[in-house]
């Protein structure tokens, strides 16, 4: 079998931009980890015209998916946690090729986790939590309880990932089995939501209070990355923040996160005159006094 699969990736392995090749075989207990394919071939390249290129193959009633992914996209997925299966592939896949021990080093960096910025990952997950919480609370206040329920589930998932990150580990696909060992209190909140005999309105009301409490206790640690960025210069426009090479990982959550930190006193608004006397430019700076006092 390896010989047949080798014909798919060996030409790419010989190309100078290829950094590593991993083979991941389907496990019977986790068939969705490989999108039900029998084998995943993950090829990481330094640069490419497309950030991700995919091809499907079949042989002897087996199906194979090949993904050619740029190093930049791999790093982005690792930072924001969008493709959690990737971590499992890297940890458990069979390395078929690596240039200058690239795959071995990548595994070590993931295990250490500090390399990929625990602060960034915590900040991004917290920003997602802020959005999910606020949108869910809005649905709840309108009486749309099922939509609010969905957002509470998302919020608890972000809280679960945050607790894993704070413990120095990397959130895996089986995040709830991880968090049950690391922070049982969050796991119990999830159980309360799912199994309680209280009315859905009462369950949601209690969960929103618990989530808000957990958020408030994590503001300082989870805003550390964005605050350390803000203090590197005096004033920022919102576009400056979007353009920053690390803050771009916050993506669509960035502006809501900034407004949340303004509300909490971590960021100060500065109004600067514009050409139109009736309108001011809205700029931002870190409230370092408030931040360090927290």
TAFENTA-V228115 format. One line per field, one symbol per residue. phi: phi as a letter, one per 40 degrees, with the letter a starting at -180 (. if undefined). A space follows every 50 residues. Layout:
phi: ???
This chain:
phi: .dcccdccbccccccccccabbbbccbdcacccbfgccabbbbbbcaacb cabbbbbaafgbbbbbbbbcdccdccccccgcbccdccdccbccccaacf fcccccccccccgcccgdcccccccccccdccccccccccccgcccccdd ccdccccccccccccccgbbccccccccccccadccccccccccbccccc ccdcdccccccccccccbdccccdccccccccacbbcccdcccccccccc fcccccccccccdcgcbbcbcbdbccccbbcbbbaccccccccc
